[in-house]
């Protein structure tokens, strides 16, 4: 029977990062990455808006982002790959006094953890980004280290670097069909092509996190939720690259893309499902909110749109690490829209758990599945879109 030291389920950006960090740490480790599609990065990852930021409301998310931003800044050199991290910043804006007061607390936490965030008055926003309507704003926050990148480039960078390191085998068109256990420990992974003996399974299945975990008799509270994005045709009224801008009052967000703008807005009534069909009706709602904040969009035309999936948890924070009741099973998902930006951190931490017995670079105890099993209140991430 075939044997692997570690089986990674999924070859999106999370699975590719986990494989890379395992290979980098331990040359003799036999790692097997199983992907049901025919190539890497063909699931939810390439459909992401590609945002990378540290402006969060929870300490653990900020720490995950700080490591990831540092990694992405050096990724092209370290992994010898093409990766363009466009650090044009993230800008959060609000017209509500209550939200502005919350911004102040966020900024204090972010700065205490080393995030170079600015607080901007409406006049400063108008001067720097005149395409934005700012007369109704109370304030904004901006960090120039934040930005965006291509999730496909990142995934392929991890994938190709891992192949050069050796020790990792990638198998495509190989769906996982079962996970066996004995005496509370992972023992085997079943696939469409056979059975693999292994003491470790790392669930990096993205929106399918819960489905993979259920094969091992586990219930991870992460649900797939559709999110849709649209790109405009190029137009000349916006000069240069703009930050990824989020109107926290409406949830509308936008960034530069191919000479035009990318536009997004989450539907709060979207039911859990694996549906990725573009919601053309929702575009009408988005356009109304978009034109309020970016009036020059009246001169733009929508070029295309697409649907993707978030893996959403009740507190909008990921489920990372061991799952009580089954030794050798690790969860690496439920990022609620932040998987791409936290992929480097997640790969590092999963490798630490496997090779060192625990995650040490960042304390992720608050991200254990056990937080959902107690009677206390959850500390949710608020800065989500």
GUVOMAR-151716 format. One line per 3 residues: their letters; for each residue x, y, z of N, C-alpha, C. Coordinates in steps of 0.2 Angstrom, whole numbers, plus 2048, in hexadecimal, padded with zeros to 3 digits. Layout:
A = X:Y:Z:X:Y:Z:X:Y:Z  ...
! end
This chain:
XXX = 804:7FA:800:800:800:800:804:806:800  802:80B:7FC:806:811:7FC:806:815:803  80B:819:805:80B:81C:80B:80E:823:80A
XXX = 80B:828:80D:80E:82F:80D:80E:832:814  813:836:816:814:839:81C:80E:83E:81E  80C:841:818:807:846:819:803:846:812
XXX = 7FC:847:813:7F8:847:80D:7F4:84E:80E  7F5:852:809:7F2:859:808:7EC:858:803  7E6:85A:806:7E0:85A:801:7DF:861:7FF
XXX = 7E0:862:7F8:7DF:868:7F5:7E5:86B:7F2  7E5:86E:7EC:7EB:871:7E9:7E9:878:7E7  7E5:87C:7EB:7E4:883:7EA:7EA:886:7ED
XXX = 7E9:88D:7EF:7EF:890:7F2:7F1:88E:7F9  7EC:88C:7FD:7ED:889:803:7F1:882:803  7EF:87E:7FF:7F2:877:7FE:7F9:878:7FC
XXX = 7FA:87C:7F7:800:87D:7F4:805:880:7F9  803:885:7FD:807:888:802:809:883:807  804:87F:809:806:87A:80E:80B:875:80B
XXX = 80A:873:805:80F:86E:802:816:871:802  816:878:800:81D:87B:7FF:820:87C:806  81D:87E:80B:820:87F:812:822:878:815
XXX = 81E:873:814:821:86C:816:827:86A:812  827:86B:80C:82D:869:808:833:86D:80A  832:873:80B:838:878:80D:83A:876:814
XXX = 836:874:818:838:872:81F:83C:86B:820  839:866:81C:83B:860:81D:83C:85C:816  842:85B:814:844:859:80E:842:851:80D
XXX = 842:84E:812:841:846:812:83A:845:813  835:849:814:82E:848:815:82B:846:80E  827:841:80E:823:83F:808:81C:842:809
XXX = 81A:847:805:814:84B:805:810:849:7FE  80A:848:7FF:806:847:7F9:800:84C:7F9  800:84F:7F4:7FA:854:7F3:7F5:852:7EE
XXX = 7EF:851:7F1:7E9:84E:7ED:7E5:854:7EB  7E3:854:7E4:7DF:859:7E1:7DA:856:7DD  7D4:857:7DD:7CF:854:7D9:7CE:857:7D2
XXX = 7D1:85D:7D1:7D1:860:7CB:7D7:85E:7C7  7D7:860:7C0:7DD:85D:7BC:7E3:861:7BC  7E3:867:7C0:7E9:86B:7C1:7E8:86F:7C7
XXX = 7EE:872:7C9:7EE:876:7CF:7EA:87D:7CE  7E7:87F:7D4:7E4:886:7D3:7DE:886:7CE  7DA:882:7CF:7D4:882:7CA:7CD:882:7CE
XXX = 7CE:883:7D5:7C8:883:7D9:7C6:88A:7DA  7C5:88C:7E1:7C3:893:7E3:7C9:898:7E3  7CF:896:7E3:7D5:89A:7E4:7D5:89F:7DE
XXX = 7D5:89D:7D8:7D6:8A2:7D2:7D0:8A7:7D2  7CB:8A6:7D5:7C5:8AA:7D5:7C5:8B0:7DA  7CA:8B0:7DE:7CA:8B5:7E3:7CC:8BC:7E1
XXX = 7CA:8C1:7E5:7CC:8C8:7E3:7D3:8C9:7E4  7D7:8C5:7E8:7DE:8C5:7E9:7E0:8CA:7EE  7DC:8CC:7F2:7DE:8D1:7F7:7E3:8CE:7FD
XXX = 7E7:8D3:7FF:7EC:8D1:804:7ED:8D7:809  7EB:8D6:80F:7EA:8DC:814:7EB:8D9:81B  7ED:8DE:81F:7EE:8DD:826:7E9:8E1:82A
XXX = 7E5:8E5:827:7E0:8E9:82A:7DA:8E4:82D  7DB:8E1:832:7D6:8DD:835:7D4:8DF:83C  7CF:8DC:83F:7CC:8DE:845:7CE:8D9:84B
XXX = 7D1:8D3:849:7D4:8CE:84E:7DB:8CD:84D  7DE:8CC:853:7E6:8CC:853:7E8:8C6:84F  7E5:8C0:84F:7E7:8BA:84C:7E7:8BC:844
XXX = 7E2:8BF:842:7E2:8C0:83B:7E8:8C5:839  7E9:8CA:83D:7EE:8CF:83B:7F5:8CB:83B  7F6:8C7:840:7FC:8C3:840:7FD:8BF:83A
XXX = 7F8:8BB:838:7F8:8B7:832:7FA:8BB:82C  7F7:8C1:82C:7F8:8C6:826:7FF:8C9:826  802:8CB:82C:808:8CD:82C:80D:8C9:829
XXX = 80D:8C2:82B:812:8BD:829:811:8BD:821  80A:8BC:81F:809:8BB:818:80B:8C1:814  80A:8C7:816:80D:8CD:812:814:8CD:811
XXX = 818:8CB:817:81F:8CB:816:821:8C6:811  81E:8C0:812:81F:8BA:80D:81E:8BC:806  818:8BF:805:816:8C1:7FE:81B:8C6:7FB
XXX = 81E:8CB:7FF:822:8D0:7FD:829:8CD:7FA  82B:8C7:7FD:831:8C4:7FA:830:8BD:7F6  829:8BC:7F5:828:8B6:7F2:82B:8B4:7EB
XXX = 82B:8B9:7E7:82E:8B9:7E0:835:8B7:7E0  839:8BA:7E5:840:8B8:7E6:841:8B1:7E9  83E:8B0:7EF:83F:8AA:7F3:83D:8A4:7EF
XXX = 837:8A4:7EB:835:89E:7E8:836:89E:7E1  83A:8A4:7DE:83C:8A4:7D7:836:8A3:7D3  831:8A8:7D4:82B:8A7:7D0:829:8AE:7CE
XXX = 824:8AF:7C9:821:8B5:7C8:81C:8B6:7CC  81C:8BB:7D0:817:8BD:7D5:817:8C5:7D6  812:8C8:7D4:811:8CF:7D4:80D:8D1:7DA
XXX = 80F:8D3:7E0:80B:8D6:7E5:80B:8DD:7E5  805:8DF:7E3:803:8E7:7E1:801:8EA:7E8  806:8ED:7EB:805:8F0:7F2:802:8F7:7F1
XXX = 7FC:8F8:7EF:7F9:8FE:7EE:7F4:900:7F4  7F4:8FB:7F9:7F1:8FC:7FF:7EA:8FA:7FF  7E7:8FA:805:7E0:8F9:806:7DD:900:80A
XXX = 7D7:902:807:7D4:908:80A:7CD:906:80D  7CC:907:813:7C6:906:816:7C2:90C:817  7BC:90D:815:7B9:914:816:7B2:913:819
XXX = 7B0:918:81D:7A9:918:820:7A6:91F:820  79F:91F:820:79B:925:821:798:925:828  799:920:82C:795:91F:832:79A:920:838
XXX = 797:924:83C:79B:926:842:79D:920:847  798:91B:847:799:915:84B:79F:911:848  79E:910:842:7A4:90C:83E:7AA:910:83F
XXX = 7AB:916:83E:7B1:91A:83F:7B4:919:846  7B0:919:84B:7B2:918:852:7B5:911:852  7B2:90C:84F:7B5:905:84F:7BC:905:84B
XXX = 7BC:909:846:7C2:909:842:7C8:90B:847  7C7:910:84C:7CC:912:850:7CF:90C:854  7CA:908:857:7CD:902:85B:7D0:8FE:856
XXX = 7CE:8FD:850:7D2:8F8:84C:7D9:8FB:84A  7D9:901:849:7E0:904:848:7E5:903:84E  7E2:904:854:7E6:903:85A:7E9:8FC:85A
XXX = 7E5:8F7:859:7E7:8F0:859:7EC:8EF:853  7EA:8F1:84D:7EF:8F0:847:7F6:8F3:848  7F6:8F9:84A:7FC:8FD:84C:800:8F9:851
XXX = 7FD:8F7:856:801:8F3:85B:804:8ED:859  802:8EA:853:804:8E4:850:809:8E6:84A  80A:8EC:849:80F:8EE:844:80C:8F0:83D
XXX = 806:8F1:83D:803:8F2:836:803:8FA:835  806:8FC:830:807:903:82F:801:906:82C  7FC:907:830:7F5:90A:82E:7F4:911:82F
XXX = 7F1:915:82B:7F0:91C:82B:7E8:91D:82C  7E7:922:830:7E0:924:831:7DF:92B:82C  7DA:92B:828:7DA:930:823:7D3:934:823
XXX = 7D4:93A:823:7CE:93E:823:7CB:93F:81C  7C4:940:81B:7C2:941:814:7C5:945:80F  7C8:94A:812:7CC:94F:80D:7D2:94B:80B
XXX = 7D5:947:80F:7DB:944:80D:7DA:93E:808  7D4:93B:809:7D2:936:804:7D0:939:7FE  7CD:93F:7FE:7CB:942:7F7:7D2:944:7F3
XXX = 7D7:946:7F7:7DD:948:7F4:7E1:942:7F1  7E1:93D:7F4:7E5:937:7F2:7E1:933:7ED  7DA:932:7ED:7D6:92E:7E9:7D0:932:7E7
XXX = 7D1:937:7E2:7CC:93B:7E0:7C6:938:7DD  7C7:931:7DA:7C1:92E:7D7:7BC:92C:7DC  7BE:92C:7E3:7B9:92A:7E8:7B5:92F:7EA
XXX = 7AE:92E:7EB:7AA:933:7EF:7AC:933:7F6  7AE:939:7F9:7B0:939:800:7AC:93E:804  7A8:942:801:7A5:948:805:7A0:945:80A
XXX = 79E:93F:80A:79A:93C:80F:79E:937:814  7A4:937:813:7A8:932:817:7AA:936:81E  7AB:932:823:7AD:934:82A:7B5:933:82A
XXX = 7B7:92D:828:7BE:92C:828:7C0:926:824  7C6:924:823:7C8:91E:820:7CF:91C:823  7D1:915:822:7D7:913:824:7DA:910:81E
XXX = 7E1:911:81E:7E5:90E:818:7EC:90B:81B  7ED:906:818:7F4:903:819:7F7:902:812  7FD:905:810:800:904:80A:804:8FD:809
XXX = 805:8F9:80E:808:8F3:80E:803:8EE:80B  7FC:8EF:80C:7F7:8EB:809:7F7:8EB:802  7F3:8E7:7FF:7F3:8E7:7F7:7EF:8E1:7F4
XXX = 7F1:8DF:7EF:7EE:8D9:7EB:7F3:8D6:7E6  7F1:8D0:7E4:7F5:8CC:7E0:7F1:8C7:7DD  7F4:8C3:7D8:7F1:8BE:7D4:7F1:8B7:7D8
XXX = 7EC:8B4:7DB:7EC:8AE:7DE:7EF:8A8:7DA  7EE:8A9:7D4:7F0:8A3:7CF:7F8:8A3:7CF  7FB:8A9:7CF:802:8AA:7CF:805:8A7:7D5
XXX = 802:8A9:7DB:804:8A6:7E1:804:89F:7E2  7FE:89C:7E0:7FD:895:7E0:803:891:7DC  804:894:7D6:808:891:7D1:810:892:7D4
XXX = 811:897:7D7:817:898:7DA:819:893:7DF  814:892:7E4:815:88D:7E9:816:886:7E6  812:885:7E1:812:87E:7DE:818:87C:7DA
XXX = 81B:881:7D6:821:880:7D3:827:880:7D7  827:884:7DC:82C:884:7E1:82D:87D:7E5  827:87B:7E7:826:874:7EA:829:86F:7E6
XXX = 827:86F:7E0:82A:869:7DB:831:86A:7DB  834:870:7DB:83B:870:7DA:83F:86D:7E1  83B:86F:7E6:83E:86C:7ED:83E:865:7ED
XXX = 839:861:7EA:838:85A:7EA:835:858:7F1  833:851:7F1:830:84E:7F7:829:84F:7F7  826:852:7F2:81F:853:7F2:81C:851:7EB
XXX = 817:84D:7EB:814:84A:7E5:80D:84D:7E5  80B:850:7DF:805:853:7DE:801:84E:7D9  7FB:84D:7DB:7F7:848:7D7:7F0:84C:7D6
XXX = 7EF:84D:7CF:7E9:850:7CD:7E4:84B:7CB  7DE:84E:7CA:7D8:849:7C8:7D8:843:7CD  7D9:845:7D3:7D9:840:7D8:7D5:842:7DF
XXX = 7CE:841:7DE:7CA:843:7E4:7CB:83F:7EA  7CB:842:7F0:7CB:83E:7F6:7C4:83B:7F7  7C3:835:7F8:7BC:832:7F9:7BB:82F:800
XXX = 7C0:82F:804:7BF:82D:80B:7C5:82E:80F  7C5:82E:816:7CA:82F:81B:7C9:82A:820  7CE:825:821:7CD:820:826:7D1:822:82C
XXX = 7CE:81F:832:7D1:820:838:7D1:81A:83D  7D6:81A:842:7D6:814:846:7D8:817:84D  7D4:815:852:7D6:817:859:7D7:81F:85A
XXX = 7D3:822:856:7D3:82A:856:7D9:82D:853  7DC:829:84E:7E1:82C:84A:7E0:82B:842  7E2:830:83E:7E2:82F:837:7E6:829:835
XXX = 7E4:825:831:7E8:81F:82E:7E8:81F:827  7E3:820:823:7E3:820:81C:7DF:825:818  7E1:827:812:7DD:82B:80E:7DB:827:808
XXX = 7D4:827:806:7D2:823:800:7D1:828:7FB  7D3:826:7F5:7D2:82A:7EF:7CF:826:7E9  7CD:82A:7E4:7CB:826:7DE:7CF:821:7DB
XXX = 7D6:822:7DD:7DB:81E:7DA:7DE:819:7DF  7DC:819:7E5:7DF:814:7EA:7DF:817:7F1  7E3:813:7F5:7E3:814:7FC:7EA:816:7FE
XXX = 7EA:81B:803:7F1:81E:805:7F1:81D:80C  7F6:81A:80F:7F8:81A:816:7FB:821:818  7F9:824:81D:7FC:82A:820:7FA:82C:827
XXX = 7FE:82F:82B:7FC:832:831:7F9:839:831  7FA:83C:82C:7F8:843:82C:7F4:845:825  7EE:848:826:7EA:84B:821:7E9:852:823
XXX = 7EB:857:81E:7EA:85E:81E:7E4:860:819  7DF:862:81C:7D9:864:818:7D9:86B:816  7DB:86C:80F:7DC:872:80C:7D7:873:806
XXX = 7D1:870:807:7CC:870:802:7C8:876:801  7CA:87B:804:7C6:882:802:7BF:881:804  7BB:883:7FF:7B3:883:801:7B1:87B:802
XXX = 7B5:876:800:7B3:86F:802:7B6:86D:808  7B9:871:80C:7BC:870:813:7B7:86B:817  7B1:86D:818:7AC:869:81C:7AB:862:819
XXX = 7AB:862:812:7A9:85B:80F:7AF:856:810  7B5:859:80F:7BB:854:810:7BB:852:818  7BA:857:81C:7BA:855:823:7B5:850:825
XXX = 7AF:851:822:7AA:84C:823:7AB:845:822  7B0:844:81D:7B2:83D:81B:7B6:83A:821  7B8:83E:826:7BC:83B:82C:7B7:83C:832
XXX = 7B1:83D:831:7AC:83D:836:7AC:844:83A  7AF:849:837:7B0:84F:83A:7AB:855:837  7A9:859:83C:7A5:85F:839:7A8:865:83A
XXX = 7AA:868:835:7AD:86F:835:7A8:874:833  7A7:879:837:7A1:87E:835:7A4:883:830  7A5:881:82A:7A7:886:825:7A2:884:81F
XXX = 79F:88A:81C:79A:889:817:79C:88C:811  79B:889:80B:79D:88D:805:798:892:803  79A:898:802:795:89E:800:798:8A1:7FA
XXX = 793:8A2:7F5:795:8A5:7EF:797:8AD:7F0  79C:8AF:7EC:79E:8B6:7EC:79F:8B7:7E4  79C:8BD:7E2:79D:8BF:7DB:7A1:8C5:7DA
XXX = 7A5:8C6:7D5:7A9:8CB:7D3:7A8:8CD:7CC  7A9:8D4:7CA:7A9:8D6:7C4:7AF:8DB:7C2  7B1:8DA:7BC:7B6:8DF:7B9:7B3:8E4:7B4
XXX = 7B5:8EA:7B4:7B3:8EF:7AF:7B8:8EF:7A9  7B6:8F1:7A4:7BA:8F3:79E:7BF:8F8:7A1  7C5:8F9:79E:7CA:8FE:79F:7C6:905:79E
XXX = 7C8:90A:7A2:7C5:911:7A1:7CA:916:7A4  7CB:91C:7A1:7D0:920:7A3:7CF:925:7A9  7C9:925:7AC:7C7:92A:7B1:7CB:928:7B8
XXX = 7CE:922:7B8:7D2:921:7BE:7D9:920:7BC  7DD:924:7BF:7E4:924:7BD:7E8:920:7C2  7EC:91B:7BF:7F1:917:7C3:7ED:912:7C7
XXX = 7F0:90E:7CB:7EE:909:7CF:7EB:90C:7D6  7E5:909:7D8:7E2:90C:7DE:7E2:906:7E3  7E1:908:7EA:7E1:903:7EF:7DB:8FF:7EE
XXX = 7DB:8F9:7F1:7D5:8F5:7F2:7D0:8F9:7F7  7CB:8FB:7F5:7C7:900:7F9:7C1:8FD:7FB  7BF:8FD:802:7B9:8FA:805:7B5:8FF:808
XXX = 7AF:900:806:7AA:904:809:7A6:8FF:80E  7A8:900:815:7A6:8FC:81A:79F:8FD:81B  79C:902:819:794:903:81A:790:8FF:816
XXX = 792:8FE:810:78F:8FA:80B:792:8F3:809  798:8F3:80A:79B:8EC:809:79E:8EC:802  79D:8F2:7FE:7A0:8F2:7F7:7A8:8F3:7F7
XXX = 7AB:8EF:7F3:7B2:8F0:7F2:7B4:8F0:7EB  7BA:8F3:7EA:7BD:8F4:7E3:7C4:8F5:7E3  7C8:8F3:7DE:7CF:8F4:7DD:7D0:8F4:7D6
XXX = 7D6:8F6:7D4:7D8:8F6:7CD:7D9:8EF:7CA  7D7:8EF:7C4:7D8:8E9:7C0:7D8:8EA:7B9  7DE:8E9:7B5:7DE:8E9:7AE:7DC:8EF:7AB
XXX = 7DE:8F5:7AE:7DC:8FB:7AB:7D5:8FE:7AD  7D1:8F9:7B1:7CB:8FB:7B3:7CA:8FA:7BA  7C4:8F8:7BD:7C3:8F6:7C4:7C0:8EF:7C5
XXX = 7C2:8EC:7CA:7BE:8E6:7CD:7B9:8E9:7D2  7B3:8E6:7D1:7AE:8E8:7D6:7AB:8E2:7D9  7AA:8E3:7E0:7A7:8DD:7E4:7A2:8E0:7E9
XXX = 79E:8DB:7EB:799:8DD:7F0:796:8D6:7F3  796:8D4:7F9:794:8CE:7FB:78C:8CF:7FC  788:8C9:7FA:781:8C9:7FB:780:8C6:802
XXX = 77E:8CA:807:77D:8C7:80E:778:8C2:80E  773:8C1:809:76E:8BC:809:770:8B6:805  776:8B5:803:779:8B0:7FF:778:8A9:803
XXX = 775:8A4:801:774:89E:805:77B:89A:804  77C:895:808:782:891:807:781:88C:802  786:88B:7FD:785:887:7F8:78C:887:7F4
XXX = 78C:882:7EF:792:882:7EB:790:885:7E4  78B:889:7E4:789:88D:7DE:78E:892:7DC  791:892:7D6:796:898:7D4:793:89B:7CE
XXX = 78D:89A:7CC:78A:89E:7C6:78A:8A5:7C8  78C:8AA:7C3:78C:8B1:7C4:785:8B3:7C6  784:8B7:7CB:77E:8BA:7CD:77D:8C1:7C9
XXX = 77A:8C1:7C3:77A:8C7:7C0:775:8CC:7C3  770:8C9:7C6:76B:8CE:7CA:76E:8D2:7CF  773:8CF:7D3:777:8D2:7D8:77B:8D8:7D5
XXX = 77D:8D8:7CF:781:8DD:7CC:77D:8E4:7CD  777:8E4:7CC:773:8EA:7CD:774:8ED:7D3  774:8E9:7D9:774:8EC:7DF:77B:8EE:7E0
XXX = 780:8EB:7DE:787:8ED:7DE:788:8F3:7DB  786:8F4:7D5:787:8FA:7D1:784:901:7D5  77F:900:7D8:77C:906:7DB:781:908:7E1
XXX = 783:903:7E5:788:905:7EA:78F:907:7E8  791:904:7E2:797:906:7DF:797:90D:7DC  792:90F:7D9:792:915:7D6:791:91B:7DB
XXX = 78F:919:7E1:78E:91E:7E7:795:920:7E9  79A:91B:7EA:7A1:91C:7EC:7A5:91E:7E7  7A4:91B:7E0:7A9:91C:7DB:7A4:91F:7D5
XXX = 7A3:925:7D5:79E:928:7D0:7A0:928:7C9  7A7:928:7C8:7A9:927:7C1:7A7:920:7BE  7A5:91C:7C1:7A3:915:7BF:79D:916:7BA
XXX = 79A:91C:7BA:795:91C:7B5:797:91C:7AE  79E:91E:7AD:7A1:91E:7A6:7A4:917:7A5  7A4:912:7A9:7A7:90B:7A8:7A2:906:7A6
XXX = 7A4:901:7A3:7A0:8FB:7A1:7A3:8F5:7A4  79E:8F1:7A6:7A0:8EA:7A9:7A2:8E6:7A3  7A8:8E3:7A4:7AB:8DE:79F:7A9:8D7:7A1
XXX = 7AA:8D5:7A7:7A8:8CE:7A8:7A7:8CD:7B0  7A5:8C8:7B2:7A4:8C6:7B9:7A5:8BE:7BA  7A5:8BC:7C0:7A6:8B5:7C2:7A4:8B4:7C9
XXX = 7A2:8AE:7CA:7A1:8AC:7D1:7A6:8A7:7D4  7A7:8A8:7DA:7AC:8A3:7DE:7A9:8A2:7E5  7AD:89E:7E9:7AA:89C:7EF:7AF:89E:7F5
XXX = 7AC:8A1:7FA:7AF:8A2:801:7AE:89B:805  7B2:89A:80A:7B1:895:80F:7B0:898:815  7AA:899:817:7A8:89E:81D:7A6:89A:823
XXX = 7A9:89C:829:7A8:89A:82F:7A4:89F:833  7A1:89D:839:79C:8A1:83D:79F:8A8:83F  7A6:8A8:840:7A9:8AE:843:7AE:8B1:83D
XXX = 7AE:8AE:837:7B2:8B1:832:7B9:8B0:833  7BB:8AB:837:7C2:8AA:838:7C3:8A3:836  7C9:8A1:834:7CB:89A:832:7CB:895:837
XXX = 7CA:88F:835:7CB:889:83A:7D2:886:838  7D7:887:83C:7DE:885:83B:7E0:880:841  7E3:87B:83E:7E7:876:843:7E3:870:844
XXX = 7E5:86D:84A:7E2:866:84B:7DB:866:84D  7D7:861:84C:7D0:860:84D:7D0:85B:852  7CD:85C:858:7CD:858:85E:7C8:852:85C
XXX = 7CB:84C:85E:7C7:846:85C:7CA:842:857  7CF:845:853:7D2:841:84E:7D9:844:84D  7DE:840:850:7E5:842:84F:7E7:841:848
XXX = 7EB:846:846:7EE:846:83F:7EA:849:83A  7E4:84C:83C:7E0:850:837:7E1:857:839  7E3:85B:834:7E4:862:835:7DF:866:830
XXX = 7DC:86B:833:7D7:870:82F:7DB:876:82D  7DB:877:826:7DE:87D:824:7D9:881:81F  7D4:884:822:7CF:887:81E:7CA:88B:822
XXX = 7C4:88D:81E:7BF:891:821:7C1:898:822  7C5:89A:81D:7C8:8A1:81D:7C3:8A7:81C  7BD:8A5:81A:7B8:8AA:819:7BA:8B0:815
XXX = 7BE:8AE:80F:7C0:8B3:80A:7C7:8B5:80B  7CB:8B3:810:7D2:8B5:811:7D7:8AF:810  7D5:8AA:80C:7DA:8A5:80B:7E0:8A6:807
XXX = 7DF:8AA:802:7E5:8AC:7FE:7EA:8B0:802  7E7:8B5:805:7EC:8B9:809:7EF:8B6:80F  7EC:8B1:812:7EF:8AD:817:7F2:8A7:815
XXX = 7F3:8A5:80F:7F6:89F:80D:7FD:89E:80F  802:8A3:80F:809:8A2:811:809:8A0:819  805:8A4:81D:805:8A2:824:802:89B:825
XXX = 7FD:899:822:7FA:893:823:7FF:88D:821  802:88E:81C:807:889:81A:80C:888:81F  80F:88D:821:814:88D:827:811:88A:82D
XXX = 80B:88C:82F:809:889:835:807:882:835  804:87F:82F:803:878:82F:809:874:82F  80E:877:82B:815:873:82C:818:873:833
XXX = 817:878:837:819:878:83D:815:873:842  80F:872:841:80B:86D:845:80D:866:843  80E:865:83C:810:85E:83A:817:85D:83D
XXX = 81C:861:83C:823:860:83D:825:862:844  822:866:848:824:868:84E:81F:867:854  819:865:852:814:863:857:80F:868:858
XXX = 811:86E:857:80D:874:858:80F:87A:853  80A:87E:852:80B:885:84F:80E:88A:854  814:88C:852:818:891:856:819:898:854
XXX = 819:899:84D:81A:8A0:84B:815:8A4:84C  80E:8A2:84C:808:8A6:84E:804:8A1:852  802:8A4:858:7FD:8A1:85C:7F6:8A0:859
XXX = 7F4:89A:857:7EE:899:853:7E9:895:858  7EA:895:85E:7E6:891:863:7DF:894:862  7DE:89A:861:7D7:89D:860:7D3:89B:85A
XXX = 7D7:898:855:7D4:896:84F:7D2:88E:84F  7D3:88B:855:7D1:884:856:7CA:883:855  7C8:87D:852:7C1:87C:851:7BD:87C:858
XXX = 7C1:87B:85E:7BE:87B:864:7BB:881:866  7BC:887:863:7B9:88D:865:7B1:88D:863  7AF:889:85F:7A8:888:85D:7A4:883:862
XXX = 7A8:880:866:7A5:87B:86B:7A4:87D:872  7A6:883:873:7A5:886:87A:79E:88A:87A  79D:88D:880:797:891:881:798:898:881
XXX = 79F:89A:880:7A0:8A1:880:79F:8A4:879  79F:8AB:87A:79E:8AF:873:7A5:8AE:86F  7A4:8AE:868:7A9:8AE:864:7AC:8B5:862
XXX = 7B2:8B6:861:7B5:8BC:85F:7B5:8BC:858  7B1:8BF:854:7B0:8BF:84D:7B5:8C4:84A  7B7:8C3:844:7BA:8C8:840:7B5:8CC:83C
XXX = 7B6:8D3:83D:7B1:8D7:83B:7B3:8DA:834  7B9:8DB:832:7BB:8DE:82C:7BB:8D8:826  7B5:8D6:824:7B4:8D1:81F:7B0:8D4:819
X = 7B1:8D2:813:7AD:8D5:80E:7AA:8CF:809
! end
